[in-house]
Structures are given as structure tokens and as C-alpha cells.
Amino acid sequence: MVVTNPWLAGPAPTRRLDRARLDERILNLLSSQNMCVLATTGASGPLATPVRYFHLDFTIVFTALATSPKMRNIRADPRVSVGVFAPLVGQASSRGAQIFGVARILEPDDDDFDRYWPVVRWHSDHVERSRPLDEPPLGPIGVIPAERIVYTEHWLRREGYAPRQFWRRPADSRPELLRRITLRTQNEP
């Protein structure tokens, strides 16, 4: 039998990438895709929604109607998970990330709105809908700073690295809201 990728056979390596190489691979994935699945939890249970995203470093940014179920769920429980993945042709091409964080909903008058808004590419939507380009939309944006990321890339096996790599935001750069939620959940019985 012909095997196209013999390096996929056998046990997976366990070696970890150094932080700079892992950062680079994750940012490459985030930059080369524009759709994700955003998982939230609400009164009706879990909700997984396909969402077009943008990113600023390791922060996912998306637009949505303020009244959408995902935004309502985030207001009730801001802990979310995001799945970003490249098209799959076979196991050798398997590449994706599970991003875990605490979402924030920013309105145009919020202090941090201007920090994240420039990454949102709204112009093409306006062109498609025949809306003027001098009138940007004024709705809320969702912002998810990654707390931790599980990055999977089977091609790493070729170089002797584990196909699953783990990234965590340094403790000194964690957003205050995340610190409070983490402390709250750690103190629950």
C-alpha cells in the first residue's frame, strides 16, 4: 500500500514549540482565515454560531446585532470558546485553534472601542449593500482576548513536534475581568 504521509503513522511526537514559533503559527492561522465558530452559553443551553472575525494579535473581534442570541448569551455569561480552522483536505492539512477567553461587548462610546474598531473591515459590506462608505456602522463589537489556546497542526509531526500545542496568556497581561471571573470560578465548591 502506498502511504502519502508516512510521518503521520505511529505515535505522535511530544516535543513543544518555543513560544515565539507557537505565537507565529497561531497568528498565521488567525490571519489566513476569517470565519470561526463562537460557542456561548445562555438560558436555553449552549449555542455555537458561525461568525466572521477579525483579530488584533491574540484578540478575536467580531460584529453582531446587539439583540442577537450570542450577544445576549455573552451578557449573561462572558466565558466563551472560539474554534478557528483551515479547510481540511486530509489529516496532514489539519490545522486549527480552540480559543478560550472572556468576551466583552463594546459600544462605540466605550473607552476601548477605538482600540479594536480599526481591525473591522466593514467597507466591503457597505459596498455590497450599496451603503455610503463615509457612514460606518455604529453597532457594538465583540472582543475576546485569548486566555488560552489549544493549537493543532498535524504538519508539525514532520518536524518532530507534537501536533497539539498549548498557549496561555502570561498572567501579568490578563484582563481584569478575566481575573475576577477566574477567581470566582476557582472559589466555587
MARBA-3410 file (N, C-alpha, C, O; in Angstrom, 1 decimal):
189
0.8,-1.2,0.0,0.0,0.0,0.0,0.9,1.2,0.0,1.9,1.3,0.7 ~ 0.5,2.2,-0.8,1.3,3.5,-0.9,0.8,4.4,0.2,-0.4,4.6,0.4 ~ 1.7,4.9,1.0,1.4,5.9,2.0,1.9,7.2,1.6,3.1,7.4,1.4 ~ 1.1,8.2,1.6,1.5,9.5,1.1,2.2,10.3,2.2,3.0,11.2,1.9 ~ 1.8,10.1,3.4,2.4,10.8,4.5,2.9,9.9,5.6,2.2,9.8,6.7
4.0,9.1,5.4,4.4,8.1,6.4,4.7,8.7,7.8,4.6,8.0,8.8 ~ 5.0,10.0,7.9,5.3,10.6,9.2,4.1,10.8,10.0,4.2,11.1,11.2 ~ 2.9,10.5,9.5,1.7,10.6,10.3,1.4,9.2,11.0,0.6,9.2,12.0 ~ 2.1,8.2,10.6,2.0,6.9,11.2,2.7,6.8,12.6,3.7,7.6,12.8 ~ 2.2,6.0,13.4,2.9,5.8,14.7,2.5,6.8,15.7,1.7,7.7,15.5
3.1,6.7,16.9,2.8,7.7,18.0,3.2,9.1,17.6,4.3,9.3,16.9 ~ 2.5,10.0,18.1,2.8,11.4,17.8,3.9,11.9,18.7,4.0,11.5,19.8 ~ 4.8,12.7,18.2,5.9,13.3,19.0,5.3,14.1,20.1,4.1,14.5,20.1 ~ 6.0,14.4,21.1,5.5,15.2,22.3,6.3,16.5,22.5,6.0,17.3,23.4 ~ 7.3,16.8,21.6,8.1,18.0,21.8,7.2,19.2,21.6,6.4,19.3,20.7
7.5,20.3,22.4,6.8,21.5,22.3,7.6,22.6,21.5,8.8,22.6,21.5 ~ 6.8,23.4,20.8,7.4,24.5,20.1,7.8,25.6,21.1,7.2,25.7,22.2 ~ 8.9,26.4,20.8,9.2,27.5,21.7,8.1,28.6,21.5,7.4,28.5,20.5 ~ 7.9,29.5,22.4,6.8,30.4,22.5,6.8,31.3,21.2,5.7,31.5,20.7 ~ 7.9,31.7,20.7,7.9,32.6,19.5,7.4,31.9,18.3,6.6,32.4,17.5
7.8,30.6,18.1,7.3,29.9,17.0,5.8,29.5,17.1,5.1,29.5,16.1 ~ 5.4,29.2,18.3,3.9,28.9,18.5,3.1,30.2,18.3,2.1,30.1,17.6 ~ 3.6,31.3,18.8,2.9,32.6,18.5,2.7,32.8,17.0,1.7,33.2,16.5 ~ 3.8,32.6,16.3,3.8,32.9,14.9,2.8,32.0,14.1,2.1,32.4,13.2 ~ 2.8,30.7,14.5,1.9,29.8,13.8,0.4,30.1,14.1,-0.4,30.1,13.2
0.1,30.5,15.4,-1.2,30.9,15.7,-1.7,32.1,15.0,-2.7,32.2,14.4 ~ -0.8,33.1,15.0,-1.1,34.4,14.3,-1.3,34.1,12.8,-2.1,34.8,12.1 ~ -0.5,33.2,12.2,-0.6,32.9,10.8,-2.0,32.3,10.5,-2.7,32.7,9.6 ~ -2.5,31.4,11.4,-3.8,30.8,11.3,-4.9,31.9,11.4,-5.8,32.0,10.5 ~ -4.8,32.7,12.4,-5.8,33.8,12.6,-5.8,34.8,11.4,-6.9,35.3,11.0
-4.6,35.0,10.8,-4.6,36.0,9.7,-5.0,35.4,8.4,-5.4,36.1,7.5 ~ -5.0,34.0,8.2,-5.3,33.4,7.0,-6.7,32.9,6.9,-7.1,32.4,5.9 ~ -7.5,33.1,8.0,-8.9,32.6,8.0,-9.7,33.9,8.4,-9.2,34.9,8.8 ~ -11.0,33.8,8.2,-11.9,34.9,8.6,-13.2,34.4,9.2,-14.1,35.2,9.5 ~ -13.4,33.1,9.3,-14.6,32.5,9.9,-14.2,31.7,11.1,-13.2,31.0,11.1
-15.1,31.7,12.1,-14.9,30.9,13.3,-16.2,30.4,13.8,-17.3,30.8,13.3 ~ -16.2,29.5,14.8,-17.4,29.1,15.4,-17.3,29.7,16.9,-16.4,29.3,17.6 ~ -18.2,30.5,17.3,-18.3,31.1,18.6,-19.2,30.3,19.4,-20.4,30.2,19.1 ~ -18.8,29.8,20.6,-19.6,29.0,21.5,-19.9,29.8,22.7,-19.0,30.3,23.4 ~ -21.2,30.0,23.0,-21.6,30.7,24.2,-22.6,29.8,24.9,-23.0,28.8,24.4
-23.0,30.3,26.1,-24.0,29.5,26.9,-25.0,30.5,27.4,-24.7,31.6,27.8 ~ -26.3,30.1,27.2,-27.4,31.0,27.6,-28.5,30.2,28.4,-28.3,29.0,28.7 ~ -29.6,30.8,28.6,-30.7,30.2,29.4,-31.2,28.9,28.7,-31.6,28.0,29.3 ~ -31.1,28.9,27.3,-31.5,27.7,26.6,-30.4,26.7,26.4,-30.7,25.7,25.7 ~ -29.3,26.9,26.9,-28.2,26.0,26.8,-27.1,26.5,25.9,-27.0,27.7,25.6
-26.2,25.6,25.4,-25.1,26.1,24.5,-25.6,26.5,23.2,-26.6,26.1,22.6 ~ -24.8,27.5,22.6,-25.1,28.0,21.3,-23.7,28.1,20.5,-22.8,28.8,21.0 ~ -23.6,27.5,19.4,-22.4,27.6,18.6,-22.8,28.3,17.3,-23.7,27.8,16.5 ~ -22.2,29.4,17.0,-22.6,30.3,15.9,-21.4,30.6,15.0,-20.3,31.0,15.4 ~ -21.6,30.3,13.7,-20.5,30.7,12.7,-20.5,32.3,12.7,-21.5,32.9,12.6
-19.3,32.8,12.8,-19.1,34.3,12.9,-17.9,34.7,12.0,-16.9,34.0,12.1 ~ -18.0,35.7,11.3,-16.9,36.3,10.6,-16.1,37.1,11.7,-16.7,37.8,12.5 ~ -14.8,36.9,11.7,-14.0,37.5,12.8,-12.8,38.3,12.1,-12.5,38.1,11.0 ~ -12.3,39.1,13.0,-11.0,39.9,12.7,-10.2,39.6,13.9,-10.7,39.1,14.9 ~ -8.9,40.0,13.9,-8.1,39.8,15.1,-7.1,40.9,15.2,-6.7,41.5,14.3
-6.8,41.2,16.5,-5.7,42.1,16.8,-4.8,41.3,17.8,-5.2,41.1,18.9 ~ -3.7,40.9,17.2,-2.8,39.9,18.0,-3.6,38.7,18.4,-4.2,38.0,17.5 ~ -3.7,38.4,19.6,-4.4,37.2,20.1,-5.8,37.6,20.6,-6.4,36.8,21.5 ~ -6.4,38.6,20.1,-7.8,39.0,20.5,-8.7,38.9,19.2,-8.4,39.5,18.2 ~ -9.8,38.1,19.4,-10.8,38.0,18.3,-11.7,39.1,18.4,-12.2,39.5,19.5
-12.1,39.7,17.3,-13.1,40.8,17.2,-14.1,40.5,16.2,-13.8,40.0,15.1 ~ -15.4,40.7,16.6,-16.5,40.4,15.6,-17.6,41.4,15.8,-17.7,42.1,16.9 ~ -18.4,41.6,14.8,-19.6,42.4,14.9,-20.8,41.6,15.0,-20.9,40.4,14.5 ~ -21.9,42.1,15.6,-23.2,41.4,15.7,-24.2,42.4,16.1,-23.9,43.5,16.7 ~ -25.5,42.1,15.8,-26.6,42.9,16.3,-26.6,42.8,17.8,-26.4,41.8,18.4
-26.8,43.9,18.5,-26.9,43.9,20.0,-27.9,43.0,20.5,-27.7,42.5,21.7 ~ -28.9,42.7,19.8,-30.0,41.8,20.2,-29.9,40.3,19.8,-30.8,39.5,20.1 ~ -28.8,40.0,19.2,-28.6,38.6,18.7,-28.4,37.7,19.9,-28.0,38.1,21.0 ~ -28.8,36.4,19.7,-28.7,35.4,20.8,-27.3,35.3,21.4,-27.1,35.2,22.6 ~ -26.2,35.4,20.5,-24.9,35.3,21.0,-24.5,36.5,21.9,-23.8,36.3,22.9
-25.0,37.7,21.5,-24.7,38.8,22.4,-25.4,38.8,23.7,-24.9,39.1,24.7 ~ -26.6,38.3,23.6,-27.4,38.1,24.9,-26.8,37.1,25.8,-26.7,37.3,27.0 ~ -26.3,36.0,25.2,-25.6,35.0,26.0,-24.3,35.6,26.6,-24.0,35.3,27.8 ~ -23.5,36.3,25.8,-22.3,36.9,26.4,-22.6,37.8,27.5,-21.8,37.9,28.5 ~ -23.7,38.6,27.4,-24.0,39.5,28.5,-24.3,38.7,29.8,-24.0,39.1,30.9
-24.9,37.5,29.7,-25.3,36.7,30.8,-24.1,35.9,31.3,-23.9,35.7,32.6 ~ -23.2,35.4,30.5,-22.0,34.7,30.9,-20.9,34.9,29.8,-21.0,34.3,28.7 ~ -20.0,35.7,30.1,-19.0,36.1,29.1,-17.9,35.1,28.8,-17.1,35.3,27.9 ~ -17.9,33.9,29.5,-16.9,32.9,29.2,-17.3,32.3,27.8,-18.4,31.8,27.7 ~ -16.4,32.2,26.9,-16.7,31.7,25.6,-15.5,30.8,25.1,-14.4,30.8,25.6
-15.8,30.1,24.0,-14.8,29.3,23.3,-15.0,29.6,21.8,-16.1,29.8,21.3 ~ -13.9,29.7,21.1,-13.9,30.0,19.7,-13.1,29.0,18.9,-12.0,28.6,19.3 ~ -13.7,28.4,17.9,-13.0,27.5,17.0,-12.6,28.1,15.7,-13.5,28.6,15.0 ~ -11.3,28.2,15.4,-10.9,28.7,14.1,-10.2,27.5,13.4,-9.4,26.8,14.0 ~ -10.4,27.3,12.1,-9.8,26.2,11.4,-9.6,26.4,10.0,-10.4,27.2,9.3
-8.6,25.8,9.4,-8.3,25.9,8.0,-9.1,24.8,7.3,-9.4,23.8,7.9 ~ -9.3,24.9,6.0,-10.0,23.8,5.3,-9.2,22.5,5.4,-8.0,22.5,5.3 ~ -10.0,21.5,5.6,-9.4,20.1,5.8,-9.4,19.4,4.5,-10.4,19.1,3.9 ~ -8.2,18.9,4.0,-8.1,18.1,2.8,-7.8,16.7,3.3,-8.2,15.7,2.6 ~ -7.1,16.5,4.4,-6.7,15.2,4.9,-6.0,15.5,6.2,-5.8,16.7,6.6
-5.6,14.5,7.0,-5.1,14.7,8.3,-3.8,15.5,8.2,-3.5,16.3,9.2 ~ -3.0,15.4,7.2,-1.8,16.2,7.1,-2.1,17.7,7.0,-1.2,18.5,7.4 ~ -3.3,18.1,6.6,-3.6,19.5,6.5,-4.4,20.0,7.7,-4.8,21.2,7.8 ~ -4.6,19.2,8.7,-5.4,19.5,9.8,-4.7,20.7,10.6,-3.6,20.5,11.1 ~ -5.4,21.8,10.7,-4.8,23.0,11.4,-6.0,23.8,11.9,-6.9,24.2,11.2
-5.9,24.1,13.2,-7.0,24.9,13.9,-6.6,25.3,15.3,-5.6,24.9,15.8 ~ -7.5,26.1,15.9,-7.2,26.5,17.2,-8.5,26.6,18.0,-9.6,27.0,17.4 ~ -8.5,26.2,19.2,-9.6,26.4,20.2,-9.1,27.5,21.0,-8.1,27.4,21.7 ~ -9.9,28.6,21.1,-9.5,29.8,21.8,-10.5,29.9,23.0,-11.7,29.9,22.7 ~ -10.0,30.1,24.2,-10.8,30.3,25.3,-10.6,31.6,25.9,-9.4,32.1,26.1
-11.7,32.3,26.3,-11.5,33.7,26.9,-12.8,34.2,27.4,-13.8,33.5,27.5 ~ -12.7,35.4,27.9,-13.9,36.1,28.4,-14.2,37.3,27.4,-13.4,38.2,27.2 ~ -15.4,37.2,26.9,-15.8,38.2,25.9,-16.3,39.5,26.5,-16.8,39.5,27.6 ~ -16.1,40.6,25.8,-16.6,41.9,26.2,-17.4,42.4,25.0,-17.0,42.2,23.8 ~ -18.5,43.1,25.3,-19.2,43.8,24.3,-18.9,45.2,24.4,-19.2,45.8,25.4
-18.4,45.8,23.3,-18.0,47.2,23.4,-18.9,48.0,22.5,-19.2,47.7,21.3 ~ -19.5,49.1,23.1,-20.3,50.0,22.3,-19.4,51.1,21.8,-18.3,51.3,22.3 ~ -19.8,51.9,20.8,-19.0,52.9,20.2,-18.5,54.0,21.2,-17.5,54.6,21.0 ~ -19.2,54.2,22.3,-18.8,55.2,23.3,-18.0,54.6,24.4,-17.6,55.3,25.3 ~ -17.7,53.3,24.4,-16.8,52.6,25.4,-15.3,53.1,25.1,-14.9,53.3,24.0
-14.6,53.2,26.2,-13.2,53.6,26.1,-12.3,52.7,25.1,-11.5,53.3,24.4 ~ -12.5,51.4,25.2,-11.7,50.5,24.3,-12.2,50.3,22.9,-11.5,49.7,22.1 ~ -13.3,50.9,22.6,-13.9,50.7,21.2,-12.9,51.1,20.2,-12.7,50.4,19.2 ~ -12.3,52.3,20.3,-11.4,52.8,19.3,-10.1,52.0,19.1,-9.5,52.1,18.1 ~ -9.8,51.2,20.1,-8.6,50.4,20.0,-8.9,49.2,19.1,-8.0,48.8,18.3
-10.1,48.7,19.1,-10.4,47.4,18.3,-11.1,47.7,17.0,-11.0,46.9,16.0 ~ -11.9,48.8,16.9,-12.7,49.1,15.7,-11.9,49.1,14.4,-12.4,48.6,13.4 ~ -10.7,49.7,14.4,-10.0,49.7,13.1,-9.7,48.4,12.5,-9.5,48.4,11.2 ~ -9.7,47.3,13.2,-9.4,46.0,12.5,-10.7,45.4,11.8,-10.6,44.5,11.0 ~ -11.8,46.0,12.1,-13.1,45.5,11.5,-13.2,46.1,10.0,-13.1,47.3,9.8
-13.3,45.2,9.1,-13.3,45.5,7.7,-14.8,45.6,7.2,-15.3,44.7,6.6 ~ -15.4,46.7,7.5,-16.8,46.9,7.3,-17.1,47.4,5.9,-18.2,47.4,5.4 ~ -16.0,47.9,5.2,-16.2,48.6,3.9,-16.8,47.7,2.8,-17.7,48.1,2.1 ~ -16.4,46.5,2.8,-16.9,45.6,1.7,-18.4,45.3,1.9,-19.1,45.1,1.0 ~ -18.8,45.2,3.2,-20.2,45.0,3.5,-21.1,46.2,3.0,-22.1,46.0,2.4
-20.5,47.4,3.2,-21.2,48.6,2.7,-21.3,48.6,1.2,-22.4,49.0,0.6 ~ -20.2,48.3,0.5,-20.3,48.2,-0.9,-21.3,47.2,-1.4,-22.1,47.5,-2.3 ~ -21.3,46.1,-0.8,-22.2,45.0,-1.2,-23.7,45.4,-1.0,-24.6,45.0,-1.8 ~ -23.9,46.2,0.0,-25.3,46.7,0.3,-25.6,48.1,-0.2,-26.6,48.6,0.1 ~ -24.7,48.6,-1.1,-24.9,49.9,-1.6,-25.1,51.0,-0.6,-25.9,51.9,-0.7
-24.3,50.9,0.5,-24.3,51.9,1.5,-23.1,52.8,1.4,-22.1,52.4,0.9 ~ -23.3,54.1,1.8,-22.1,55.0,1.6,-21.0,54.7,2.5,-21.1,54.3,3.7 ~ -19.7,54.8,2.0,-18.5,54.5,2.7,-18.1,55.5,3.8,-17.2,55.3,4.6 ~ -18.8,56.7,3.7,-18.5,57.7,4.7,-19.4,57.6,6.0,-19.4,58.5,6.8 ~ -20.2,56.5,6.0,-21.1,56.3,7.2,-20.8,54.9,7.7,-21.6,54.0,7.4
-19.8,54.7,8.6,-19.5,53.4,9.2,-20.7,53.0,10.1,-21.4,53.8,10.7 ~ -20.9,51.7,10.2,-21.9,51.2,11.1,-21.5,51.6,12.6,-20.4,51.7,12.9 ~ -22.5,51.7,13.4,-22.3,52.2,14.8,-22.7,51.2,15.8,-23.0,51.6,16.9 ~ -22.8,49.9,15.5,-23.2,48.9,16.4,-22.1,48.5,17.3,-20.9,48.9,17.2 ~ -22.4,47.5,18.2,-21.4,47.0,19.1,-20.4,46.1,18.4,-20.7,45.5,17.3
-19.3,45.8,19.1,-18.4,44.8,18.6,-18.1,43.9,19.8,-18.2,44.3,21.0 ~ -17.9,42.6,19.5,-17.5,41.6,20.5,-16.0,41.5,20.5,-15.3,41.5,19.4 ~ -15.3,41.5,21.6,-13.9,41.4,21.8,-13.6,40.2,22.7,-14.1,40.2,23.8 ~ -12.7,39.3,22.2,-12.4,38.1,23.0,-10.9,38.0,23.1,-10.2,37.5,22.2 ~ -10.3,38.6,24.2,-8.8,38.4,24.4,-8.6,36.9,24.7,-9.2,36.4,25.7
-7.7,36.2,24.0,-7.5,34.8,24.3,-6.8,34.7,25.6,-5.8,35.3,25.9 ~ -7.4,33.8,26.5,-6.8,33.4,27.7,-5.8,32.2,27.5,-4.7,32.2,28.0 ~ -6.4,31.3,26.8,-5.6,30.1,26.4,-6.0,29.6,25.1,-7.2,29.8,24.6 ~ -5.1,28.9,24.4,-5.3,28.4,23.0,-4.8,27.0,22.9,-3.7,26.8,23.3 ~ -5.6,26.1,22.4,-5.1,24.8,22.0,-5.0,24.8,20.5,-5.9,24.9,19.8
-3.7,24.8,20.1,-3.4,24.8,18.7,-3.1,23.5,18.1,-2.3,22.7,18.7 ~ -3.7,23.1,17.0,-3.5,21.8,16.4,-3.0,22.0,15.0,-3.6,22.7,14.2 ~ -1.9,21.3,14.7,-1.4,21.3,13.3,-0.6,20.0,13.1,0.5,19.8,13.7 ~ -1.2,19.1,12.4,-0.5,17.8,12.2,0.8,17.9,11.4,1.6,17.0,11.5 ~ 0.9,18.9,10.6,2.2,19.1,9.8,3.4,19.2,10.7,4.5,18.9,10.4
3.2,19.6,12.0,4.3,19.8,13.0,4.9,18.4,13.2,6.1,18.4,13.6 ~ 4.2,17.3,13.0,4.8,16.0,13.3,6.0,15.8,12.3,6.9,15.1,12.7 ~ 6.0,16.3,11.2,7.1,16.2,10.2,8.4,16.7,10.8,9.5,16.2,10.5 ~ 8.3,17.7,11.6,9.4,18.4,12.2,9.7,17.8,13.6,10.6,18.3,14.3 ~ 9.0,16.8,14.0,9.2,16.2,15.3,8.6,16.9,16.5,8.9,16.7,17.6
7.5,17.7,16.2,6.8,18.4,17.3,5.4,17.8,17.5,4.9,17.2,16.5 ~ 4.9,17.9,18.6,3.5,17.4,18.9,2.5,18.1,18.1,2.7,19.4,17.9 ~ 1.5,17.4,17.5,0.5,18.1,16.7,-0.4,19.0,17.5,-1.1,19.9,16.9 ~ -0.4,18.9,18.8,-1.3,19.7,19.6,-0.3,20.5,20.6,0.5,19.9,21.3 ~ -0.4,21.8,20.5,0.4,22.7,21.3,-0.5,23.6,22.1,-1.7,23.8,21.8
0.0,24.0,23.3,-0.8,24.8,24.2,-0.2,26.2,24.5,1.0,26.3,24.8 ~ -1.0,27.2,24.4,-0.6,28.6,24.5,-1.4,29.2,25.7,-2.6,28.9,25.8 ~ -0.8,30.0,26.5,-1.5,30.6,27.6,-1.0,32.1,27.7,0.2,32.3,27.6 ~ -2.0,33.0,27.9,-1.6,34.4,28.1,-0.8,34.5,29.4,-1.2,34.0,30.4 ~ 0.3,35.3,29.3,1.0,35.5,30.5,0.1,36.1,31.6,-0.7,37.0,31.3
0.3,35.7,32.8,-0.5,36.1,34.0,-0.5,37.6,34.1,-1.5,38.2,34.5 ~ 0.6,38.3,33.9,0.6,39.7,34.1,-0.1,40.5,33.0,-0.2,41.8,33.1 ~ -0.6,39.9,31.9,-1.3,40.6,30.9,-2.7,40.2,30.8,-3.4,40.5,29.8 ~ -3.2,39.5,31.8,-4.6,39.1,31.7,-5.6,40.2,32.1,-5.3,41.0,33.0 ~ -6.6,40.4,31.3,-7.6,41.5,31.6,-8.2,41.3,32.9,-8.4,40.2,33.4
-8.5,42.5,33.6,-9.1,42.5,34.9,-10.4,41.6,35.0,-10.5,40.9,36.0 ~ -11.2,41.7,34.0,-12.5,41.0,34.1,-12.2,39.5,34.1,-12.8,38.8,34.9 ~ -11.2,39.0,33.4,-10.9,37.6,33.4,-10.3,37.2,34.7,-10.7,36.1,35.2 ~ -9.5,38.1,35.3,-9.0,37.7,36.7,-10.2,37.5,37.7,-10.1,36.6,38.5 ~ -11.2,38.4,37.6,-12.3,38.3,38.5,-13.1,37.0,38.3,-13.4,36.4,39.3
-13.3,36.7,37.0,-14.1,35.5,36.7,-13.3,34.3,37.1,-13.8,33.3,37.7 ~ -12.0,34.3,36.8,-11.2,33.1,37.2,-11.2,32.9,38.7,-11.3,31.8,39.2 ~ -11.0,34.0,39.5,-11.0,33.9,40.9,-12.4,33.4,41.4,-12.5,32.6,42.3 ~ -13.5,33.9,40.8,-14.8,33.5,41.2,-15.0,32.0,41.0,-15.5,31.3,41.8 ~ -14.6,31.5,39.8,-14.8,30.1,39.5,-13.9,29.2,40.3,-14.2,28.0,40.6
-12.7,29.6,40.6,-11.8,28.9,41.4,-12.3,28.7,42.9,-12.0,27.7,43.6 ~ -13.1,29.7,43.3,-13.6,29.7,44.7,-14.9,29.0,44.8,-15.4,28.8,46.0 ~ -15.5,28.5,43.7,-16.8,27.8,43.8,-16.5,26.4,44.3,-15.5,25.8,44.0 ~ -17.5,25.8,45.0,-17.4,24.5,45.5,-17.3,23.4,44.4,-17.2,22.2,44.6
END
